């Protein structure tokens, strides 16, 4: 799923993990509590099927995709043994939530427009509605809020430590929604025998092994993104000819693992090798730490341009205070100012389709192709079916008098996440039946969910004992100069 429409979210989505003024909602919202390729009849592609009135091309690509499962360590069965989880009474369930302050100021620091988001009202509406219908497993939800400030002089790690203290020392909670890159929230969740739910993040497989009570309902781990992205853009002719490929990503252990274990092996399997070392970019940890990121991106643009790199993949996502799309926004704008025009291979975390007008210079986009897994907007239902859960969530907001700005994608992200996180927890607890409510039983029930939960943010969410990052269906897209927009070039298909 995609993240927010703001570049900064106070912290960068969990485990680290749907456009907009900038990044997709996964970041701010996660923080703020917190996509078969037929041939492409678009730029740089080759047709391999027939196109209907929806503009979707279908056909056979010769490329197969499979499931990259993650062994999580929680494959148990439901049991009445074991103690009751933390933050529970006979009538209440405490849930840790995140409130992000000054997100608009964070965006402004990078030169991106973005209004402040009301990230508390949506959660309050959903909690009120669930409580009025008997709560979760017969328990009324009690929120425990922690605050993250994008303009704080404290690092994200320091703010995450303070949030953990709020949830585990000042109070006790059964569940924490959202998190911060680096594992601090996940670590304190495990120590307290709680659960940590997020919509998506910047996770790698080892995160789910180390933190077996952490999951991303509609996310895809960074390593799994590698083969999904490479196969998807390859099916659209991105690697045809002899491309000189360069990769840009964050200088962060999770993103380095994604390159080494996800992207590079997948590229090698189709006979492609990067033509230059990966450009690793400093991840800003505070509001005043953006200079290092900008300098590194400028150096990467100069190096790639000087080496005549003609294809660029930007592995973007949550890092430091960046909620998402920071790398793409800065790289494409600096490339434009320096007259450098490579061909881009994108995925969901670049927000290209929904942020085409707000983030990226159109002169940079001809020939670009991408792969997405987010179904967070009605425009993504084309060639699919209406996301009824998403519509029900918006209807709930209107019913309760929340007159939000529907064009503010950061706000709609916070709304969708409030519904997704609480509705998911409600459905899992219902599946548990009468067994003891604790973290092990909760995850055992998660292992039985399969694709039964209708995500508001992704086409298919598949969860099992061996998969705790749910996004499991993707579709292709390509940029068309005739409309200066992205169009889907395949229907969603499972991976």
N, C-alpha and C positions, 0 to 999 in steps of 0.2 A: 504494500500500500504506500501511498505517497504521504509525505509529510506536509508541513505547513506552508504557508505562503509568506513566511517571514524568514529572514536569514538567521535570526537569533531567537533562541527559545529559552534562555536562562541556563539550560544545560542541553546536552545533545542526546536525546533519546537513549533509551536503555541499551544495555548490553552492547549495545554499543556501550532497533527498531523497533496524500496521495493527493490549468494552473493558475495565474497568480503573480504576485509581485516577486516572488522568489521561491524559496524552497517549499516543498509540499508539506502538508501538515504533519507528517509523522513526527516532526521534531518538536514543533512548539507544543503541539497537543500532547504528545507523549510526555513532554516535559510539563506541559500545562496540564498535565496528567498523562500525561501519557504513560510485471505484467507479461502457435503452429504456423508455422509459417508457410504460407503459400507463396508463390512467386510474387514479386512486387512489380506492379506496373508503374512504378514511380521513378524518381531520379536514381540513376545508377543501378537499377534493378532489372530483372528479367521477368516477364510474365510467365506464369506457370499454371494458369487456370482461367476461370471466367469471372468477370466482375458483374455484380448485380446492381440494383438501384441504390444500395447502401454504400457503394464504393469499396466494398470489401472483396479482395481477391482471394480465391481459394485454389489450392492445387497441391501437388506433391513436391516436397523440397529435397527428399533424399537424406534429410537430416533428422536424426531421432533424438529424443530427449528422455531422460529418465529421472528417477527420484534420488536425490542425494540426501539420504537419511542421516539423522544425527542420533547417536546412542546417548540417551539422556540419563540412564541410571535409575529412572523411576518407572518400572514396568510392573509394579505390584497390583494386587487386586484389592477391591473394597473390603474393609474389615472393621469390625466393631472394637478391635483392640486399639490401644494407644490413647494418649490423653487428648482432651479437647484443645483446639488451637488457641493461640493468643488473641486478645481483643474480643473475646466472645463472652456473652452472658446468656442466660436462658431466653432473653428477649431482644438482644442487640448484637450487632456485628460492626466493629470499628474498621474503617477503611482509610488508608493513607492516600491523600490527594495532593497535587502540586498546583500552586498558584504562581504564575510567572508575571513579574513586574517589569515594566519599561521595555517591552518587546519592540515598540515603535521606535524608541530611541536607538536600540541596537541596529535596526534596519537603516535608520537615517545615517548612522556612522559609516555605513558602507555605500551610501548614496541610493538606497532603495526605499521607495515609498511604502508605507505600511502603517495602518492605524492600530491603536491599542486594542487588544482582544479581551472581551469579557469571558474569561475561562471558568468562572465559578457558577454563573447562572445556569448554563446547560446541565452541569452536574447536579445542582440543587433541584432542578426540575425533574430529572430522571430519578433521583433518590426519593423525592416526594411521591412520584407516581408509583414506584415500586413499593414504597412503604405503605401507600394507601391500598395496595393489593396484597398485603400480608407480609411484605418484606422478602428477604432472601432466606429460604428454608425456615420461614416463620420468625425470623429476626429482623428488626428494623435497622436500617443502615444509619450509622453515626459517622460523619466525616471528621477526619483529623487532617487539617491543612498544614502544609509546609510551604514556605515562600522561597522562590529563586528570583534574583534580580539581575537582569542582563547588564546593568550598569555598575554593579558592585565591584569593588576592588578585590574582593575575594575570588579565588579560583572556583571553577565548577566543583572540583573535588572537595574544597572546603565547605561550599554550600550544600553539597550532597551529604557530608558528614553531619552538618547541623540538622538537615532534614531527617536523617536516620535517628538522631537523638530525639527529635520530636515524636517519631513513630515508635520508638522502642524503649525510651527511657521516661520521657515526660508522659507518654501514653503507650498503650499496647494496641497494635492493630493486627487483624487477621490477613489483610491484603494491602499491598501497595500498588497503586496504578502509576505506571511510568517509571522513569529512572534517569540515570545519567551515565554517559560513557565512562568506562573505567572500572565498573564492577562494584563500586562502593555500595550502592543501593541493593544490588543483588546479594552482596556479602552479608549485609546486615539483615536482609530478609531470611537468608539461610540460618544465620545464628539465632534468630528469634523464632524459627520454625513457622514462618509465615509464607505467603505466596506473593509473587511479583508478576503482575500482568501488564503487558504493553501491547500496543497495536503493532509496532514494528520498531526496528532499531538498527544499529550497526554491529550486529553480533557476528560471531564466528562459531563453528561447531563446538569448540571447547567450552564456550560460555554455557551451553546447555548441559554439558557433562559436569562442569564445576558447580553450576547452580540449577539443580534438577527441579526446583520449584519456580523457575522463571520460564515464561513463554511469551511469544509474540503471535497474537491471534491472526494478524493479516500481514506479517512481515516475511522476509526471505533473508537468510543469513548471507553475509558478504561473500563467503566462499561459494555457496550454491549459486549466487548471482553470476559467477564467472562463466560456467558452461551455458547457463540460460541466456546470458547476454551474447556471448560469442556465437552460439548456434543461431540465435534469432537474427542478428545483423548479417551473419554469413549467408543466411537464406535469402537475404535481400541484395546480395551481390556486393556487399561492402568490401570484402577482401579480394574481389576479382582483380586480375592483373598482378602487378608487383608493388603493392602498397608499402610505403615507408611509414611504419606505425610507431607512434609515441604514446605512452600512457602517463597520465597525471593522477595523483591521488594524495591523500593525507599522509604525513609522516607520523604514523600511529601504528602500533603493533597489529591491530585488527586489519587495517587496510594493507599493510605489508603482507600479512598472511593471505588476504584475498588475492593479491597479485601473484604470490608465489604458489599457492595451492589451488586457486580457482581459475584465474584468467590465463596465466602463462601456459599451464598444462593444456587447457582447452584450445588455445591458439596453436600450440605445437601439434595437436591432433589433426588440425586442418592445414598444417604446413606453413604456419605463419609465425614469425618471430619478431619481437620489437626491434626496430632499427636503431634505437638509442636507449640508454638507461632510463628507467622510470623516474619521472620528476616527482619527488616527495616534498610536499608542501607543509610548512609549519602550521600546526593547528592552534589558533589563538585561544588562550585560556581565560582571558579577561577582556573587558571592553577596550582597554588601552593597549591590547596586544595584537592589533590588526596589522601593524606595520610589517611584522615578520612574514605574515601570509602574503601581503601584497608584493613584497620584495621577492619572495620565492617564485610567485607566479610570473612576475615580470621577467625573471631570469629564465624560467621555463619557456616562455614565449620566445624570447631572444634565441635561446639554444635551439629549439625546435625549428624556428624559422631559418636560422643559419645553417642547419643541417638538412634543410629541405624535407622535413617531415610533412607528408601530405595527408596522413590519416591520424586522428587523435581520439583516443578514448579517455574520458574523464570519469574516474571512479569516485563519485561524490557521495555525500551522506553526512550524517551527524558527526561533528568533531569539535571538542572544546565548546565554545559558546555558539558555534555555527549550527543552526538547526537543519541546514541542508541547502544545497545549490550554491553555496559560497564559492566553491571552486569553479563551477561552470560560469557563474555570473562574472567573476573576476577574469577568468582566462579568456572568455569570448570577447569581453569588452576591451581588454588589453590587446588581444590579437587584432581586433578591428582597428584600434588606434595605431597599431604598428603595420597595418596593411598585410597581415598574415591571414590566409584563408584556407585552412586545411578542411578535410571532410571529417565530420564527427560521427562517431558511433555511440549512441546514447542508450540508457535504460531508465527505468522508473525514477531512480534517484536524481536524475538530471532535470526533471520537471519540464522537459522541452515542450511537450504538446500544450500544457495548460499555462505555461509562463512565456509562451513565444513572443507575446507583445510586451511583457513587463520586465523580462530578464535579459533577453538576448537580442543583439543586433541582427536584423533579418539578413543582412549581407553575409553573415557568418554561417547561415543555415542551409543553403542549397546543397543537395546531395546527402544531407544527414538522414540517418535512419535510427530507429530505436526499437526497444522491447519494453512493454509495460505490463504490470500486473494489477494496477489500481483500478477499481471500479467505484471511484469516490464522487462521480459527477454524472448527471444524466447523459451527457455527451458520450460517455464511455459505455452506455448501454446499447449503442448502435450495433446491430448484428448479434446481439446477446438477448437479454431479457431485462425488464425493469427490476431494479434493485428495490424490492418492496420494503425491506428492513430500513433502508436509507430513507425512503419516503415516509415511513411510519415515524421515524425519529424526527424529521422536520415537522410533521403534522403535530407531534407532541409538543414541540416548542411553540408553534402557533397557538395551539389550544391553551397553553399556559401564558399567553400574552407576551412572549419574548419576541419583540420586533427587531430581529437582528438584520444586519446588512447581508443579503444573500450573495452580493458580489465580493464580499470580504472572505477570501478562501481560508484565511487563518481562523476566522470565526466559525465558518461551517465545519472546519476540521475539528475544532474543539467540541462542537455539537455532536458530530458523528462519533467521536471517540468516547464522549460521555455515555452515549447509548450503547456503543459496542462493548465497552469494558464492563459496565454494570449488567447488561443483558446477557453477556457471556458468563459472568460469574453466577448470575441467577440460574441459567440453564444447566451449568455444571453441577451446582449444588442440588438442583432438582433431580439430576441423573443419579446423584449419590443415594437418594432415598433416605433411609433412617439410620445409616451408619454414622459413626462419630465424625463430626466436622473438624478435620485437621488437614495439614498441608499434604500429607501422603495420600489420604483418601481423595482429596481434591484432584491431585494429579493422576491418580488411578482412574478417576472419572473422565478427566481430560483425554486419557488414552483411549477411551471408548467413544469419543465424539465423532471421529471420522470427518465427514463433510456435512454433518447435520446442522452446524451453526451457520446461519446466513450472515456473513460479514457485511458491514456497511462500507467497507473500504477496499475489498479485493474480490475478484471474480469467484474464486474457490478457496476456502480455508479448509485445509486438511490437517487434522491433528491426530496423533497416534502415540503409543509409548515410545516410538523412535523418532518422532518428528514434532518438535515444539516451535517451529517457525511455519506458520500456516499457509502462506501464499503458495498456491499450487496450480495456477493457470495463468498463461501469458498471451499476449497478442502483439503483432508487429505494427509499426507505424513508419511513415516516411514524410518528409517535408516536400510540399508542392509549391513551387514558385507562383503558379497560377492564382493561388489563393493566399499566398504567404502564410500557410498554415500546415499543420500535420493532419494526415488522414490515416485511418486504420487500413492496413493492407492484408489483414487476416482476421479471422474470428478467434475468440479465446480458445485455447486448448490447454489441457493439463500437462504439467511437466513433473 
